[in-house]
Amino acid sequence: MKRVRLGVNGPWVSQICFGSLAVSPLQGRVSPAEGQEIFRYACELGIDWVDTAEIYENYRLLAPVLAEFPAVRVVSKSYAVTYEEMENSLALARDELGRDFIDIFLLHEQEGLLTLRGHSEAWERLIEARDAGQVGWIGISTHTVNGVREGCLFPGMQVIQTILNYAGLGIVGGSSAQMLAAVRLASEVGVGVYAMKVFGGGHLMRTAKEAMDYIMGLPDVPAMALGMSARAEVDYNVRYVSGLPLDDETVAGVDCRERQLTIADWCDGCGECLDSCPSQALSLVKTGSEVAAKCVVDKRRCVLCGYCGRVCRHFCLKIV
């Protein structure tokens, strides 16, 4: 598989990153043992980096496979705000992943300059970790245009993971054209950018070729993190980016079943899930004779990340 470089001075990695959200408890598609087997298979086929996050709660799932493939790079992310919180996040990642060195560490879901300033202590700790050789490169993940546009100019920024797909699903604070302009700026200043939600959380799986062609045609986006929860998906993705023929069996093995976020009838409208949604797809609506408002989802905006389900105390939100 083709290897690419993230940014001017970033790491060399395979064109595909293994997006481990698909094998995390947040999405619950596979068992831990199945998730390990799929990750192992991806490594065997040449995918040499994995994207995870503290919120995914799958460090221990990934660790045994990482021990088998020590050259595989790790990206992790944290919502840490303070210096101490980031210290704890780094320690947790190193301990549960079984790695003294984390290749790339990102501030999770930054929206722009204001949130970056609000996370200044955590960023300071990341810079220290990088300078001490505990972390290779640092950066942010974002769903917003400003996150890329303002983040790439933030002192010390090296890597940005951003949402990108041909339909513009999940992009917040601007259009696809504005996001691409921000990505171009990041590339021009030497920041490495890689794409996530290439298939729009599964909404674009029926047009998978178009979705992947779109990203592969962007000169400023050398790589993409793809969620994979089946060997057939690994086969399809690796063969496609490598320019290898896709036989009928490989194509048929990819699960194109449309998933959706479901909200149970017992939702009490507490609203805790709204702030957890990076795509701003959730809202509270009162309908008919209902006494209280309940959560509803805008399916056009939802990218099926599962973050909302993690904070729902009544387990109302599930991806099925």
C-alpha positions in Angstrom: 0.0 0.0 0.0 1.1 3.5 -0.8 2.8 5.4 2.2 2.3 9.1 2.6 3.6 11.8 4.8 1.5 13.9 7.2 2.6 17.5 6.8 6.1 18.8 6.1 7.8 17.1 9.1 5.2 14.5 10.1 5.3 10.7 10.1 5.2 8.4 7.1 2.1 6.3 7.3 0.0 4.0 5.1 -2.7 5.8 3.1 -5.3 4.2 5.2 -5.5 4.4 9.0 -7.4 1.8 10.9 -10.3 3.8 12.5 -11.0 1.8 15.7 -14.2 3.5 16.7 -15.9 0.8 14.7 -14.5 -1.8 17.1 -15.2 0.1 20.3 -18.0 -0.2 22.8 -19.4 3.1 21.5 -20.6 1.3 18.4 -20.9 -2.3 19.6 -20.7 -3.8 16.2 -18.3 -6.7 17.2 -17.1 -8.5 20.3 -13.6 -7.5 21.7 -12.2 -10.8 20.3 -13.6 -10.1 16.8 -12.3 -6.5 17.0 -8.8 -7.7 17.7 -9.0 -10.2 14.8 -10.0 -7.5 12.4 -7.4 -5.1 13.6 -4.7 -7.8 13.3 -5.9 -8.6 9.8 -5.6 -4.9 8.8 -2.0 -4.8 10.1 -1.1 -8.0 8.2 -2.4 -6.3 5.0 -0.1 -3.2 5.5 -2.2 -0.7 7.4 0.4 0.7 9.7 -1.4 3.1 12.0 -4.5 3.1 14.2 -6.7 5.9 15.3 -8.2 5.6 18.8 -9.3 7.9 21.6 -9.8 7.9 25.4 -13.5 8.1 24.9 -13.5 4.9 22.8 -12.5 2.8 25.8 -10.7 0.3 23.6 -7.1 0.7 24.5 -6.9 -2.7 26.1 -8.6 -4.3 23.0 -5.9 -2.8 20.8 -2.9 -3.5 23.1 -2.3 -7.2 22.3 -2.3 -6.6 18.6 0.0 -3.6 19.0 2.4 -5.9 20.9 2.5 -8.2 17.8 3.1 -5.3 15.4 5.4 -2.8 17.3 5.9 -0.8 14.1 2.3 0.2 13.9 1.8 3.8 14.9 -0.8 5.0 17.3 -3.0 8.1 17.3 -5.0 8.9 20.4 -7.2 11.8 21.5 -8.3 13.3 24.8 -10.9 15.9 25.9 -8.4 17.0 28.7 -8.7 20.7 29.6 -6.1 21.1 32.4 -2.5 20.2 32.7 -3.3 17.5 35.2 -6.1 16.0 33.1 -3.8 15.7 30.1 -1.1 14.2 32.3 -3.6 11.5 33.3 -4.8 11.0 29.7 -1.2 10.4 28.6 -0.5 8.0 31.5 -3.7 6.1 30.7 -2.8 5.7 27.0 0.7 4.6 27.7 -0.4 2.1 30.4 -3.4 0.5 28.6 -1.9 0.5 25.1 1.4 -0.9 26.4 3.4 1.8 24.7 5.9 4.2 26.4 5.6 6.3 23.2 2.4 7.5 21.6 3.1 8.5 18.0 0.4 11.2 17.6 -1.8 12.7 20.4 -4.6 15.1 19.6 -7.0 17.3 21.6 -10.4 15.8 20.8 -13.1 17.8 19.0 -11.7 21.3 19.0 -13.9 24.0 17.4 -11.4 26.8 16.8 -9.3 29.4 18.6 -11.6 29.8 21.6 -11.6 26.2 22.5 -7.9 25.8 21.9 -7.3 28.7 24.3 -9.6 27.0 26.8 -7.4 23.9 26.5 -4.2 25.8 26.8 -2.9 23.9 29.9 -3.6 20.5 28.2 -1.8 21.8 25.1 1.2 22.9 27.2 1.4 19.4 28.6 1.3 17.9 25.1 4.2 20.1 24.0 6.2 19.0 27.0 5.4 15.4 26.2 6.5 15.9 22.6 9.7 17.6 23.7 10.4 14.9 26.3 10.1 12.1 23.6 6.8 10.7 25.1 4.8 11.8 22.1 5.9 12.1 18.5 3.5 14.7 17.0 0.6 16.7 18.4 -2.6 18.3 17.0 -6.4 18.3 17.1 -9.4 16.5 15.8 -12.3 18.6 14.6 -15.7 18.7 12.8 -15.6 22.4 12.2 -14.3 24.7 9.5 -12.8 27.0 12.1 -11.2 24.1 13.8 -9.0 23.6 10.7 -8.7 27.2 9.7 -7.7 28.6 13.1 -6.2 25.4 14.4 -3.6 25.1 11.7 -2.2 28.5 12.7 -2.0 27.7 16.4 1.5 27.5 17.8 2.9 24.0 17.9 0.2 22.5 15.6 1.4 19.5 13.5 -1.5 17.2 12.7 -5.3 17.8 12.2 -7.9 15.1 11.8 -11.0 16.5 10.2 -14.3 15.3 8.9 -14.4 15.2 5.1 -16.7 13.4 2.6 -18.1 14.2 -0.8 -21.6 14.9 0.6 -20.4 17.3 3.3 -22.1 15.3 6.0 -21.2 16.3 9.5 -19.2 19.5 8.6 -20.0 22.2 11.1 -19.7 26.0 10.6 -19.4 26.1 6.9 -19.7 24.4 3.6 -17.6 21.7 2.0 -15.9 24.4 -0.1 -15.0 26.4 3.0 -13.7 23.2 4.7 -11.5 22.5 1.6 -10.2 26.0 1.7 -9.3 25.6 5.3 -7.6 22.3 4.6 -5.6 24.0 1.8 -4.4 26.6 4.3 -3.3 23.9 6.7 -1.4 22.2 4.0 0.3 25.4 2.9 1.6 26.0 6.5 2.9 22.5 6.7 0.3 20.9 9.0 -0.6 17.3 8.2 -4.3 16.6 7.5 -6.1 13.3 7.4 -9.8 12.7 6.8 -12.4 11.0 9.0 -16.0 10.1 8.3 -15.2 9.5 4.7 -18.4 7.4 4.4 -20.4 9.8 6.5 -20.8 7.4 9.3 -22.0 4.7 6.9 -24.6 6.8 5.1 -22.4 6.8 2.0 -21.4 3.1 1.9 -23.6 2.5 -1.1 -21.4 4.9 -3.0 -18.1 3.7 -1.4 -16.1 4.2 -4.6 -17.2 7.7 -5.0 -16.5 8.5 -1.4 -13.0 7.1 -1.5 -12.3 8.7 -4.9 -13.2 12.0 -3.5 -10.7 11.9 -0.7 -8.0 10.3 -2.9 -8.5 13.2 -5.3 -7.7 15.9 -2.7 -4.0 16.8 -2.9 -4.0 18.3 0.5 -5.4 15.2 2.3 -2.9 12.4 1.9 -4.6 9.9 4.2 -7.9 8.8 5.7 -9.0 7.0 8.8 -11.6 4.4 7.9 -13.7 2.5 10.4 -13.7 -1.2 9.8 -15.6 -3.9 11.6 -15.2 -6.8 9.2 -12.5 -8.5 7.3 -14.4 -7.9 4.1 -14.2 -4.1 4.7 -10.5 -4.3 5.3 -10.1 -6.2 2.0 -12.3 -3.8 0.1 -10.5 -0.7 1.4 -6.9 -2.0 1.0 -7.5 -3.3 -2.5 -9.3 -0.2 -3.6 -6.6 2.3 -2.5 -3.9 0.0 -3.9 -5.5 -0.1 -7.3 -6.2 -3.8 -7.2 -9.2 -5.3 -8.9 -12.3 -5.8 -6.7 -14.0 -9.1 -7.4 -17.6 -9.8 -6.9 -17.0 -11.6 -3.7 -15.1 -8.8 -2.1 -17.7 -6.2 -3.1 -20.5 -8.4 -1.9 -18.8 -8.9 1.5 -19.0 -5.3 2.4 -22.0 -4.6 4.6 -24.0 -1.8 3.0 -26.8 -2.1 5.5 -27.9 1.4 6.4 -27.6 2.1 10.1 -29.4 4.8 12.0 -29.5 6.4 15.5 -32.6 5.3 17.3 -34.0 7.1 20.4 -36.1 5.1 22.8 -39.6 6.2 23.8 -38.5 6.6 27.4 -36.2 9.6 26.6 -37.1 12.2 29.3 -35.6 15.1 27.4 -32.8 15.8 29.9 -30.7 17.2 27.0 -27.3 15.9 28.2 -26.7 14.3 24.8 -26.9 17.6 22.9 -23.5 18.9 23.8 -21.9 15.5 23.1 -22.9 15.6 19.4 -20.1 17.0 17.3 -22.4 17.3 14.3 -25.1 19.3 16.0 -27.6 16.6 14.9 -29.6 16.4 18.1 -32.3 18.7 19.5 -35.2 18.7 22.0 -38.7 18.9 20.5 -42.1 18.9 22.2 -44.8 17.3 20.0 -48.5 16.7 20.3 -49.7 16.2 23.9 -46.3 15.4 25.3 -45.6 17.1 28.7 -41.9 17.4 28.1 -39.7 17.8 25.1 -37.8 14.7 23.8 -34.6 14.3 21.9 -34.9 14.0 18.1 -32.2 13.4 15.5 -31.6 15.1 12.2 -30.6 12.1 10.1 -29.1 14.3 7.5 -26.5 15.6 10.0 -25.9 12.5 12.1 -22.7 10.7 11.3 -23.3 7.7 13.6 -20.3 8.3 15.9 -22.1 7.0 19.0 -20.8 9.7 21.3 -24.3 10.6 22.4 -25.1 7.1 23.6 -22.1 7.3 26.0 -23.6 10.1 28.0 -27.2 9.0 28.0 -28.0 7.9 31.6 -31.1 6.1 30.5 -29.5 4.2 27.5 -32.0 5.8 25.1 -29.6 6.2 22.2 -28.3 3.4 20.1 -27.0 2.9 16.6 -28.7 0.0 14.9 
